[in-house]
Amino acid sequence: MCGLAVGDYFEVTESSRVRIPDGRHFCMFAIAAALPLLAAKQRKQPAGDWMEKDSLVACPDPDERLVMRIERIRRRRIPTEVLT
């Protein structure tokens, strides 16, 4: 129904900007399911924290059977003075 396929993705850049590849889309309900976890996944977690190990998120629509993986693809430092 949502039209997503294996390999579709979105990126979070500069800690809060969502980027979807040109010509592609990503279901807003699927993004909404992942959003609460993204801030935590952007930070290094303590050893043994479940957020370091678990990276799968399910779409809230059970008929979709969509499972997404949150993956950190690079690290960057953001000075605290530029954060709001």
HTML snippet that shows the backbone in 3Dmol.js (N, CA, C, O; Angstrom):
<script src="https://3Dmol.org/build/3Dmol-min.js"></script>
<div id="view" style="width:600px;height:400px;position:relative"></div>
<script>
const pdb = `
ATOM      1  N   MET A   1       0.814  -1.194   0.000  1.00  0.00           N
ATOM      2  CA  MET A   1       0.000   0.000   0.000  1.00  0.00           C
ATOM      3  C   MET A   1       0.861   1.262   0.000  1.00  0.00           C
ATOM      4  O   MET A   1       0.578   2.204  -0.741  1.00  0.00           O
ATOM      5  N   CYS A   2       1.906   1.288   0.823  1.00  0.00           N
ATOM      6  CA  CYS A   2       2.713   2.511   0.901  1.00  0.00           C
ATOM      7  C   CYS A   2       3.707   2.615  -0.251  1.00  0.00           C
ATOM      8  O   CYS A   2       4.245   3.693  -0.503  1.00  0.00           O
ATOM      9  N   GLY A   3       3.956   1.528  -0.945  1.00  0.00           N
ATOM     10  CA  GLY A   3       4.816   1.575  -2.116  1.00  0.00           C
ATOM     11  C   GLY A   3       6.301   1.519  -1.835  1.00  0.00           C
ATOM     12  O   GLY A   3       7.104   1.766  -2.735  1.00  0.00           O
ATOM     13  N   LEU A   4       6.689   1.202  -0.610  1.00  0.00           N
ATOM     14  CA  LEU A   4       8.126   1.094  -0.309  1.00  0.00           C
ATOM     15  C   LEU A   4       8.644  -0.265  -0.748  1.00  0.00           C
ATOM     16  O   LEU A   4       7.906  -1.250  -0.773  1.00  0.00           O
ATOM     17  N   ALA A   5       9.916  -0.302  -1.091  1.00  0.00           N
ATOM     18  CA  ALA A   5      10.554  -1.539  -1.532  1.00  0.00           C
ATOM     19  C   ALA A   5      11.855  -1.720  -0.758  1.00  0.00           C
ATOM     20  O   ALA A   5      12.387  -0.770  -0.183  1.00  0.00           O
ATOM     21  N   VAL A   6      12.352  -2.934  -0.751  1.00  0.00           N
ATOM     22  CA  VAL A   6      13.633  -3.213  -0.110  1.00  0.00           C
ATOM     23  C   VAL A   6      14.679  -2.255  -0.665  1.00  0.00           C
ATOM     24  O   VAL A   6      14.811  -2.108  -1.880  1.00  0.00           O
ATOM     25  N   GLY A   7      15.411  -1.615   0.213  1.00  0.00           N
ATOM     26  CA  GLY A   7      16.440  -0.668  -0.200  1.00  0.00           C
ATOM     27  C   GLY A   7      16.014   0.782  -0.147  1.00  0.00           C
ATOM     28  O   GLY A   7      16.864   1.671  -0.206  1.00  0.00           O
ATOM     29  N   ASP A   8      14.699   1.055  -0.036  1.00  0.00           N
ATOM     30  CA  ASP A   8      14.263   2.450   0.103  1.00  0.00           C
ATOM     31  C   ASP A   8      14.757   2.971   1.440  1.00  0.00           C
ATOM     32  O   ASP A   8      14.855   2.219   2.409  1.00  0.00           O
ATOM     33  N   TYR A   9      15.068   4.260   1.491  1.00  0.00           N
ATOM     34  CA  TYR A   9      15.622   4.810   2.722  1.00  0.00           C
ATOM     35  C   TYR A   9      15.400   6.310   2.800  1.00  0.00           C
ATOM     36  O   TYR A   9      15.056   6.966   1.818  1.00  0.00           O
ATOM     37  N   PHE A  10      15.607   6.826   4.000  1.00  0.00           N
ATOM     38  CA  PHE A  10      15.729   8.267   4.198  1.00  0.00           C
ATOM     39  C   PHE A  10      16.917   8.467   5.118  1.00  0.00           C
ATOM     40  O   PHE A  10      17.313   7.556   5.844  1.00  0.00           O
ATOM     41  N   GLU A  11      17.484   9.663   5.084  1.00  0.00           N
ATOM     42  CA  GLU A  11      18.628   9.991   5.937  1.00  0.00           C
ATOM     43  C   GLU A  11      18.282  11.161   6.838  1.00  0.00           C
ATOM     44  O   GLU A  11      17.522  12.053   6.460  1.00  0.00           O
ATOM     45  N   VAL A  12      18.848  11.145   8.028  1.00  0.00           N
ATOM     46  CA  VAL A  12      18.768  12.293   8.921  1.00  0.00           C
ATOM     47  C   VAL A  12      20.148  12.931   8.888  1.00  0.00           C
ATOM     48  O   VAL A  12      21.144  12.290   9.226  1.00  0.00           O
ATOM     49  N   THR A  13      20.205  14.186   8.485  1.00  0.00           N
ATOM     50  CA  THR A  13      21.475  14.895   8.400  1.00  0.00           C
ATOM     51  C   THR A  13      21.444  16.090   9.342  1.00  0.00           C
ATOM     52  O   THR A  13      20.376  16.591   9.694  1.00  0.00           O
ATOM     53  N   GLU A  14      22.614  16.536   9.740  1.00  0.00           N
ATOM     54  CA  GLU A  14      22.750  17.699  10.622  1.00  0.00           C
ATOM     55  C   GLU A  14      21.848  17.589  11.854  1.00  0.00           C
ATOM     56  O   GLU A  14      21.341  18.593  12.353  1.00  0.00           O
ATOM     57  N   SER A  15      21.659  16.392  12.326  1.00  0.00           N
ATOM     58  CA  SER A  15      20.912  16.011  13.527  1.00  0.00           C
ATOM     59  C   SER A  15      19.405  16.138  13.427  1.00  0.00           C
ATOM     60  O   SER A  15      18.698  15.560  14.253  1.00  0.00           O
ATOM     61  N   SER A  16      18.871  16.881  12.434  1.00  0.00           N
ATOM     62  CA  SER A  16      17.418  17.066  12.426  1.00  0.00           C
ATOM     63  C   SER A  16      16.787  17.218  11.038  1.00  0.00           C
ATOM     64  O   SER A  16      15.582  17.449  10.932  1.00  0.00           O
ATOM     65  N   ARG A  17      17.576  17.091   9.991  1.00  0.00           N
ATOM     66  CA  ARG A  17      17.034  17.258   8.638  1.00  0.00           C
ATOM     67  C   ARG A  17      16.814  15.900   7.996  1.00  0.00           C
ATOM     68  O   ARG A  17      17.700  15.046   8.002  1.00  0.00           O
ATOM     69  N   VAL A  18      15.620  15.709   7.442  1.00  0.00           N
ATOM     70  CA  VAL A  18      15.288  14.450   6.773  1.00  0.00           C
ATOM     71  C   VAL A  18      15.516  14.624   5.280  1.00  0.00           C
ATOM     72  O   VAL A  18      15.006  15.563   4.667  1.00  0.00           O
ATOM     73  N   ARG A  19      16.284  13.714   4.704  1.00  0.00           N
ATOM     74  CA  ARG A  19      16.576  13.762   3.266  1.00  0.00           C
ATOM     75  C   ARG A  19      16.110  12.461   2.634  1.00  0.00           C
ATOM     76  O   ARG A  19      16.458  11.373   3.093  1.00  0.00           O
ATOM     77  N   ILE A  20      15.324  12.584   1.582  1.00  0.00           N
ATOM     78  CA  ILE A  20      14.851  11.439   0.807  1.00  0.00           C
ATOM     79  C   ILE A  20      15.454  11.588  -0.586  1.00  0.00           C
ATOM     80  O   ILE A  20      15.413  12.680  -1.152  1.00  0.00           O
ATOM     81  N   PRO A  21      16.010  10.524  -1.149  1.00  0.00           N
ATOM     82  CA  PRO A  21      16.630  10.636  -2.474  1.00  0.00           C
ATOM     83  C   PRO A  21      15.667  11.211  -3.520  1.00  0.00           C
ATOM     84  O   PRO A  21      14.467  10.940  -3.489  1.00  0.00           O
ATOM     85  N   ASP A  22      16.210  12.005  -4.442  1.00  0.00           N
ATOM     86  CA  ASP A  22      15.413  12.603  -5.518  1.00  0.00           C
ATOM     87  C   ASP A  22      14.607  11.530  -6.250  1.00  0.00           C
ATOM     88  O   ASP A  22      15.118  10.456  -6.570  1.00  0.00           O
ATOM     89  N   GLY A  23      13.360  11.842  -6.502  1.00  0.00           N
ATOM     90  CA  GLY A  23      12.502  10.940  -7.266  1.00  0.00           C
ATOM     91  C   GLY A  23      11.937   9.791  -6.443  1.00  0.00           C
ATOM     92  O   GLY A  23      11.224   8.948  -6.989  1.00  0.00           O
ATOM     93  N   ARG A  24      12.226   9.732  -5.171  1.00  0.00           N
ATOM     94  CA  ARG A  24      11.751   8.652  -4.298  1.00  0.00           C
ATOM     95  C   ARG A  24      10.787   9.238  -3.275  1.00  0.00           C
ATOM     96  O   ARG A  24      10.617  10.455  -3.197  1.00  0.00           O
ATOM     97  N   HIS A  25      10.173   8.389  -2.512  1.00  0.00           N
ATOM     98  CA  HIS A  25       9.296   8.829  -1.424  1.00  0.00           C
ATOM     99  C   HIS A  25       9.524   7.911  -0.230  1.00  0.00           C
ATOM    100  O   HIS A  25      10.176   6.873  -0.349  1.00  0.00           O
ATOM    101  N   PHE A  26       8.989   8.294   0.906  1.00  0.00           N
ATOM    102  CA  PHE A  26       9.016   7.431   2.080  1.00  0.00           C
ATOM    103  C   PHE A  26       7.745   7.723   2.858  1.00  0.00           C
ATOM    104  O   PHE A  26       7.420   8.885   3.101  1.00  0.00           O
ATOM    105  N   CYS A  27       7.043   6.708   3.241  1.00  0.00           N
ATOM    106  CA  CYS A  27       5.751   6.838   3.920  1.00  0.00           C
ATOM    107  C   CYS A  27       5.900   7.627   5.224  1.00  0.00           C
ATOM    108  O   CYS A  27       6.756   7.311   6.051  1.00  0.00           O
ATOM    109  N   MET A  28       5.066   8.650   5.403  1.00  0.00           N
ATOM    110  CA  MET A  28       5.177   9.482   6.607  1.00  0.00           C
ATOM    111  C   MET A  28       4.837   8.696   7.870  1.00  0.00           C
ATOM    112  O   MET A  28       5.336   9.029   8.945  1.00  0.00           O
ATOM    113  N   PHE A  29       4.005   7.667   7.770  1.00  0.00           N
ATOM    114  CA  PHE A  29       3.679   6.865   8.952  1.00  0.00           C
ATOM    115  C   PHE A  29       4.853   5.969   9.341  1.00  0.00           C
ATOM    116  O   PHE A  29       5.085   5.723  10.525  1.00  0.00           O
ATOM    117  N   ALA A  30       5.581   5.489   8.358  1.00  0.00           N
ATOM    118  CA  ALA A  30       6.784   4.707   8.640  1.00  0.00           C
ATOM    119  C   ALA A  30       7.850   5.597   9.275  1.00  0.00           C
ATOM    120  O   ALA A  30       8.499   5.191  10.239  1.00  0.00           O
ATOM    121  N   ILE A  31       8.033   6.793   8.752  1.00  0.00           N
ATOM    122  CA  ILE A  31       8.990   7.735   9.354  1.00  0.00           C
ATOM    123  C   ILE A  31       8.566   8.054  10.788  1.00  0.00           C
ATOM    124  O   ILE A  31       9.405   8.107  11.687  1.00  0.00           O
ATOM    125  N   ALA A  32       7.272   8.264  11.002  1.00  0.00           N
ATOM    126  CA  ALA A  32       6.772   8.584  12.343  1.00  0.00           C
ATOM    127  C   ALA A  32       7.076   7.461  13.329  1.00  0.00           C
ATOM    128  O   ALA A  32       7.327   7.728  14.504  1.00  0.00           O
ATOM    129  N   ALA A  33       7.058   6.213  12.873  1.00  0.00           N
ATOM    130  CA  ALA A  33       7.370   5.089  13.758  1.00  0.00           C
ATOM    131  C   ALA A  33       8.841   5.107  14.169  1.00  0.00           C
ATOM    132  O   ALA A  33       9.175   4.707  15.284  1.00  0.00           O
ATOM    133  N   ALA A  34       9.715   5.561  13.287  1.00  0.00           N
ATOM    134  CA  ALA A  34      11.152   5.575  13.569  1.00  0.00           C
ATOM    135  C   ALA A  34      11.598   6.828  14.323  1.00  0.00           C
ATOM    136  O   ALA A  34      12.596   6.782  15.043  1.00  0.00           O
ATOM    137  N   LEU A  35      10.891   7.929  14.177  1.00  0.00           N
ATOM    138  CA  LEU A  35      11.325   9.214  14.743  1.00  0.00           C
ATOM    139  C   LEU A  35      11.656   9.173  16.238  1.00  0.00           C
ATOM    140  O   LEU A  35      12.679   9.736  16.629  1.00  0.00           O
ATOM    141  N   PRO A  36      10.858   8.545  17.087  1.00  0.00           N
ATOM    142  CA  PRO A  36      11.195   8.569  18.520  1.00  0.00           C
ATOM    143  C   PRO A  36      12.544   7.931  18.847  1.00  0.00           C
ATOM    144  O   PRO A  36      13.129   8.226  19.889  1.00  0.00           O
ATOM    145  N   LEU A  37      13.036   7.072  17.981  1.00  0.00           N
ATOM    146  CA  LEU A  37      14.302   6.380  18.242  1.00  0.00           C
ATOM    147  C   LEU A  37      15.510   7.079  17.628  1.00  0.00           C
ATOM    148  O   LEU A  37      16.643   6.812  18.029  1.00  0.00           O
ATOM    149  N   LEU A  38      15.288   7.961  16.670  1.00  0.00           N
ATOM    150  CA  LEU A  38      16.400   8.531  15.919  1.00  0.00           C
ATOM    151  C   LEU A  38      17.335   9.388  16.765  1.00  0.00           C
ATOM    152  O   LEU A  38      18.551   9.314  16.589  1.00  0.00           O
ATOM    153  N   ALA A  39      16.809  10.190  17.667  1.00  0.00           N
ATOM    154  CA  ALA A  39      17.678  11.022  18.508  1.00  0.00           C
ATOM    155  C   ALA A  39      18.617  10.158  19.340  1.00  0.00           C
ATOM    156  O   ALA A  39      19.805  10.462  19.457  1.00  0.00           O
ATOM    157  N   ALA A  40      18.095   9.098  19.910  1.00  0.00           N
ATOM    158  CA  ALA A  40      18.933   8.203  20.720  1.00  0.00           C
ATOM    159  C   ALA A  40      19.948   7.465  19.849  1.00  0.00           C
ATOM    160  O   ALA A  40      21.090   7.263  20.264  1.00  0.00           O
ATOM    161  N   LYS A  41      19.544   7.065  18.658  1.00  0.00           N
ATOM    162  CA  LYS A  41      20.462   6.326  17.787  1.00  0.00           C
ATOM    163  C   LYS A  41      21.582   7.214  17.244  1.00  0.00           C
ATOM    164  O   LYS A  41      22.585   6.702  16.746  1.00  0.00           O
ATOM    165  N   GLN A  42      21.427   8.536  17.333  1.00  0.00           N
ATOM    166  CA  GLN A  42      22.472   9.446  16.871  1.00  0.00           C
ATOM    167  C   GLN A  42      23.589   9.595  17.894  1.00  0.00           C
ATOM    168  O   GLN A  42      24.651  10.133  17.582  1.00  0.00           O
ATOM    169  N   ARG A  43      23.357   9.127  19.099  1.00  0.00           N
ATOM    170  CA  ARG A  43      24.346   9.284  20.168  1.00  0.00           C
ATOM    171  C   ARG A  43      24.953   7.941  20.536  1.00  0.00           C
ATOM    172  O   ARG A  43      24.316   6.899  20.380  1.00  0.00           O
ATOM    173  N   LYS A  44      26.166   7.967  21.017  1.00  0.00           N
ATOM    174  CA  LYS A  44      26.793   6.747  21.523  1.00  0.00           C
ATOM    175  C   LYS A  44      26.095   6.373  22.820  1.00  0.00           C
ATOM    176  O   LYS A  44      25.925   7.208  23.709  1.00  0.00           O
ATOM    177  N   GLN A  45      25.698   5.132  22.920  1.00  0.00           N
ATOM    178  CA  GLN A  45      25.003   4.645  24.103  1.00  0.00           C
ATOM    179  C   GLN A  45      25.977   3.905  25.024  1.00  0.00           C
ATOM    180  O   GLN A  45      27.026   3.448  24.570  1.00  0.00           O
ATOM    181  N   PRO A  46      25.646   3.784  26.304  1.00  0.00           N
ATOM    182  CA  PRO A  46      26.506   3.031  27.221  1.00  0.00           C
ATOM    183  C   PRO A  46      26.613   1.570  26.778  1.00  0.00           C
ATOM    184  O   PRO A  46      25.699   1.029  26.156  1.00  0.00           O
ATOM    185  N   ALA A  47      27.722   0.954  27.102  1.00  0.00           N
ATOM    186  CA  ALA A  47      27.917  -0.462  26.762  1.00  0.00           C
ATOM    187  C   ALA A  47      26.770  -1.284  27.334  1.00  0.00           C
ATOM    188  O   ALA A  47      26.396  -1.116  28.495  1.00  0.00           O
ATOM    189  N   GLY A  48      26.225  -2.154  26.532  1.00  0.00           N
ATOM    190  CA  GLY A  48      25.143  -3.020  26.971  1.00  0.00           C
ATOM    191  C   GLY A  48      23.755  -2.417  26.834  1.00  0.00           C
ATOM    192  O   GLY A  48      22.764  -3.112  27.057  1.00  0.00           O
ATOM    193  N   ASP A  49      23.656  -1.141  26.475  1.00  0.00           N
ATOM    194  CA  ASP A  49      22.348  -0.508  26.306  1.00  0.00           C
ATOM    195  C   ASP A  49      21.638  -1.144  25.114  1.00  0.00           C
ATOM    196  O   ASP A  49      22.253  -1.378  24.074  1.00  0.00           O
ATOM    197  N   TRP A  50      20.359  -1.421  25.264  1.00  0.00           N
ATOM    198  CA  TRP A  50      19.617  -2.088  24.191  1.00  0.00           C
ATOM    199  C   TRP A  50      19.584  -1.274  22.908  1.00  0.00           C
ATOM    200  O   TRP A  50      19.452  -1.841  21.823  1.00  0.00           O
ATOM    201  N   MET A  51      19.702   0.056  23.012  1.00  0.00           N
ATOM    202  CA  MET A  51      19.672   0.888  21.810  1.00  0.00           C
ATOM    203  C   MET A  51      20.902   0.674  20.931  1.00  0.00           C
ATOM    204  O   MET A  51      20.849   0.934  19.729  1.00  0.00           O
ATOM    205  N   GLU A  52      21.996   0.208  21.506  1.00  0.00           N
ATOM    206  CA  GLU A  52      23.196  -0.081  20.708  1.00  0.00           C
ATOM    207  C   GLU A  52      23.016  -1.347  19.880  1.00  0.00           C
ATOM    208  O   GLU A  52      23.628  -1.491  18.822  1.00  0.00           O
ATOM    209  N   LYS A  53      22.180  -2.263  20.358  1.00  0.00           N
ATOM    210  CA  LYS A  53      22.020  -3.558  19.689  1.00  0.00           C
ATOM    211  C   LYS A  53      20.791  -3.613  18.786  1.00  0.00           C
ATOM    212  O   LYS A  53      20.864  -4.110  17.663  1.00  0.00           O
ATOM    213  N   ASP A  54      19.684  -3.112  19.268  1.00  0.00           N
ATOM    214  CA  ASP A  54      18.434  -3.187  18.518  1.00  0.00           C
ATOM    215  C   ASP A  54      18.348  -2.045  17.518  1.00  0.00           C
ATOM    216  O   ASP A  54      18.577  -0.886  17.864  1.00  0.00           O
ATOM    217  N   SER A  55      18.017  -2.376  16.283  1.00  0.00           N
ATOM    218  CA  SER A  55      17.951  -1.333  15.258  1.00  0.00           C
ATOM    219  C   SER A  55      16.757  -1.513  14.325  1.00  0.00           C
ATOM    220  O   SER A  55      16.673  -0.831  13.303  1.00  0.00           O
ATOM    221  N   LEU A  56      15.843  -2.405  14.650  1.00  0.00           N
ATOM    222  CA  LEU A  56      14.693  -2.649  13.784  1.00  0.00           C
ATOM    223  C   LEU A  56      13.454  -1.946  14.317  1.00  0.00           C
ATOM    224  O   LEU A  56      13.205  -1.927  15.522  1.00  0.00           O
ATOM    225  N   VAL A  57      12.683  -1.370  13.404  1.00  0.00           N
ATOM    226  CA  VAL A  57      11.447  -0.665  13.735  1.00  0.00           C
ATOM    227  C   VAL A  57      10.368  -1.160  12.774  1.00  0.00           C
ATOM    228  O   VAL A  57      10.608  -1.271  11.572  1.00  0.00           O
ATOM    229  N   ALA A  58       9.193  -1.454  13.299  1.00  0.00           N
ATOM    230  CA  ALA A  58       8.084  -1.910  12.459  1.00  0.00           C
ATOM    231  C   ALA A  58       7.156  -0.750  12.144  1.00  0.00           C
ATOM    232  O   ALA A  58       6.934   0.122  12.984  1.00  0.00           O
ATOM    233  N   CYS A  59       6.624  -0.742  10.956  1.00  0.00           N
ATOM    234  CA  CYS A  59       5.607   0.228  10.563  1.00  0.00           C
ATOM    235  C   CYS A  59       4.360  -0.021  11.416  1.00  0.00           C
ATOM    236  O   CYS A  59       4.054  -1.171  11.729  1.00  0.00           O
ATOM    237  N   PRO A  60       3.636   1.034  11.798  1.00  0.00           N
ATOM    238  CA  PRO A  60       2.450   0.830  12.627  1.00  0.00           C
ATOM    239  C   PRO A  60       1.286   0.130  11.919  1.00  0.00           C
ATOM    240  O   PRO A  60       0.352  -0.325  12.579  1.00  0.00           O
ATOM    241  N   ASP A  61       1.331   0.038  10.600  1.00  0.00           N
ATOM    242  CA  ASP A  61       0.268  -0.651   9.853  1.00  0.00           C
ATOM    243  C   ASP A  61       0.640  -2.123   9.718  1.00  0.00           C
ATOM    244  O   ASP A  61       1.546  -2.449   8.950  1.00  0.00           O
ATOM    245  N   PRO A  62      -0.028  -3.022  10.439  1.00  0.00           N
ATOM    246  CA  PRO A  62       0.360  -4.432  10.407  1.00  0.00           C
ATOM    247  C   PRO A  62       0.208  -5.079   9.032  1.00  0.00           C
ATOM    248  O   PRO A  62       0.905  -6.047   8.727  1.00  0.00           O
ATOM    249  N   ASP A  63      -0.687  -4.563   8.206  1.00  0.00           N
ATOM    250  CA  ASP A  63      -0.854  -5.139   6.874  1.00  0.00           C
ATOM    251  C   ASP A  63       0.334  -4.860   5.967  1.00  0.00           C
ATOM    252  O   ASP A  63       0.555  -5.587   4.997  1.00  0.00           O
ATOM    253  N   GLU A  64       1.101  -3.817   6.268  1.00  0.00           N
ATOM    254  CA  GLU A  64       2.269  -3.487   5.457  1.00  0.00           C
ATOM    255  C   GLU A  64       3.398  -4.496   5.646  1.00  0.00           C
ATOM    256  O   GLU A  64       4.130  -4.797   4.704  1.00  0.00           O
ATOM    257  N   ARG A  65       3.538  -5.012   6.854  1.00  0.00           N
ATOM    258  CA  ARG A  65       4.636  -5.924   7.196  1.00  0.00           C
ATOM    259  C   ARG A  65       5.997  -5.295   6.854  1.00  0.00           C
ATOM    260  O   ARG A  65       6.918  -5.968   6.393  1.00  0.00           O
ATOM    261  N   LEU A  66       6.083  -3.997   7.095  1.00  0.00           N
ATOM    262  CA  LEU A  66       7.307  -3.249   6.805  1.00  0.00           C
ATOM    263  C   LEU A  66       8.177  -3.200   8.048  1.00  0.00           C
ATOM    264  O   LEU A  66       7.722  -2.778   9.112  1.00  0.00           O
ATOM    265  N   VAL A  67       9.407  -3.622   7.922  1.00  0.00           N
ATOM    266  CA  VAL A  67      10.381  -3.522   9.003  1.00  0.00           C
ATOM    267  C   VAL A  67      11.545  -2.692   8.477  1.00  0.00           C
ATOM    268  O   VAL A  67      12.102  -2.973   7.416  1.00  0.00           O
ATOM    269  N   MET A  68      11.899  -1.660   9.246  1.00  0.00           N
ATOM    270  CA  MET A  68      12.981  -0.758   8.851  1.00  0.00           C
ATOM    271  C   MET A  68      14.174  -0.957   9.769  1.00  0.00           C
ATOM    272  O   MET A  68      14.021  -1.322  10.935  1.00  0.00           O
ATOM    273  N   ARG A  69      15.350  -0.718   9.240  1.00  0.00           N
ATOM    274  CA  ARG A  69      16.577  -0.801  10.038  1.00  0.00           C
ATOM    275  C   ARG A  69      17.163   0.600  10.178  1.00  0.00           C
ATOM    276  O   ARG A  69      17.348   1.309   9.188  1.00  0.00           O
ATOM    277  N   ILE A  70      17.453   0.989  11.412  1.00  0.00           N
ATOM    278  CA  ILE A  70      18.122   2.262  11.666  1.00  0.00           C
ATOM    279  C   ILE A  70      19.615   1.983  11.688  1.00  0.00           C
ATOM    280  O   ILE A  70      20.092   1.145  12.453  1.00  0.00           O
ATOM    281  N   GLU A  71      20.338   2.687  10.850  1.00  0.00           N
ATOM    282  CA  GLU A  71      21.769   2.430  10.708  1.00  0.00           C
ATOM    283  C   GLU A  71      22.531   3.753  10.706  1.00  0.00           C
ATOM    284  O   GLU A  71      22.213   4.660   9.936  1.00  0.00           O
ATOM    285  N   ARG A  72      23.517   3.855  11.556  1.00  0.00           N
ATOM    286  CA  ARG A  72      24.379   5.047  11.556  1.00  0.00           C
ATOM    287  C   ARG A  72      25.418   4.841  10.459  1.00  0.00           C
ATOM    288  O   ARG A  72      26.168   3.865  10.487  1.00  0.00           O
ATOM    289  N   ILE A  73      25.465   5.755   9.495  1.00  0.00           N
ATOM    290  CA  ILE A  73      26.399   5.572   8.384  1.00  0.00           C
ATOM    291  C   ILE A  73      27.654   6.409   8.524  1.00  0.00           C
ATOM    292  O   ILE A  73      28.647   6.164   7.840  1.00  0.00           O
ATOM    293  N   ARG A  74      27.615   7.399   9.409  1.00  0.00           N
ATOM    294  CA  ARG A  74      28.821   8.171   9.703  1.00  0.00           C
ATOM    295  C   ARG A  74      28.607   8.921  11.014  1.00  0.00           C
ATOM    296  O   ARG A  74      27.481   9.093  11.480  1.00  0.00           O
ATOM    297  N   ARG A  75      29.707   9.354  11.583  1.00  0.00           N
ATOM    298  CA  ARG A  75      29.657  10.141  12.811  1.00  0.00           C
ATOM    299  C   ARG A  75      30.138  11.546  12.509  1.00  0.00           C
ATOM    300  O   ARG A  75      30.985  11.759  11.642  1.00  0.00           O
ATOM    301  N   ARG A  76      29.595  12.479  13.225  1.00  0.00           N
ATOM    302  CA  ARG A  76      30.081  13.850  13.130  1.00  0.00           C
ATOM    303  C   ARG A  76      29.877  14.529  14.468  1.00  0.00           C
ATOM    304  O   ARG A  76      29.015  14.142  15.257  1.00  0.00           O
ATOM    305  N   ARG A  77      30.671  15.531  14.706  1.00  0.00           N
ATOM    306  CA  ARG A  77      30.551  16.304  15.944  1.00  0.00           C
ATOM    307  C   ARG A  77      29.764  17.575  15.655  1.00  0.00           C
ATOM    308  O   ARG A  77      30.002  18.266  14.665  1.00  0.00           O
ATOM    309  N   ILE A  78      28.824  17.862  16.543  1.00  0.00           N
ATOM    310  CA  ILE A  78      28.069  19.093  16.432  1.00  0.00           C
ATOM    311  C   ILE A  78      28.323  19.866  17.720  1.00  0.00           C
ATOM    312  O   ILE A  78      27.959  19.403  18.801  1.00  0.00           O
ATOM    313  N   PRO A  79      28.944  21.040  17.617  1.00  0.00           N
ATOM    314  CA  PRO A  79      29.207  21.837  18.824  1.00  0.00           C
ATOM    315  C   PRO A  79      27.893  22.171  19.531  1.00  0.00           C
ATOM    316  O   PRO A  79      26.913  22.526  18.876  1.00  0.00           O
ATOM    317  N   THR A  80      27.864  22.062  20.834  1.00  0.00           N
ATOM    318  CA  THR A  80      26.634  22.312  21.587  1.00  0.00           C
ATOM    319  C   THR A  80      26.101  23.725  21.392  1.00  0.00           C
ATOM    320  O   THR A  80      24.894  23.942  21.491  1.00  0.00           O
ATOM    321  N   GLU A  81      26.967  24.684  21.119  1.00  0.00           N
ATOM    322  CA  GLU A  81      26.488  26.055  20.956  1.00  0.00           C
ATOM    323  C   GLU A  81      25.633  26.267  19.696  1.00  0.00           C
ATOM    324  O   GLU A  81      24.925  27.269  19.596  1.00  0.00           O
ATOM    325  N   VAL A  82      25.692  25.341  18.743  1.00  0.00           N
ATOM    326  CA  VAL A  82      24.864  25.493  17.550  1.00  0.00           C
ATOM    327  C   VAL A  82      23.533  24.740  17.676  1.00  0.00           C
ATOM    328  O   VAL A  82      22.671  24.855  16.805  1.00  0.00           O
ATOM    329  N   LEU A  83      23.367  23.979  18.749  1.00  0.00           N
ATOM    330  CA  LEU A  83      22.112  23.260  18.963  1.00  0.00           C
ATOM    331  C   LEU A  83      21.100  24.180  19.626  1.00  0.00           C
ATOM    332  O   LEU A  83      21.469  25.090  20.367  1.00  0.00           O
ATOM    333  N   THR A  84      19.824  23.940  19.356  1.00  0.00           N
ATOM    334  CA  THR A  84      18.776  24.758  19.980  1.00  0.00           C
ATOM    335  C   THR A  84      18.194  24.060  21.164  1.00  0.00           C
ATOM    336  O   THR A  84      17.298  24.595  21.816  1.00  0.00           O
TER     337      THR A  84
END
`;
const viewer = $3Dmol.createViewer("view");
viewer.addModel(pdb, "pdb");
viewer.setStyle({}, {cartoon: {color: "spectrum"}});
viewer.zoomTo();
viewer.render();
</script>
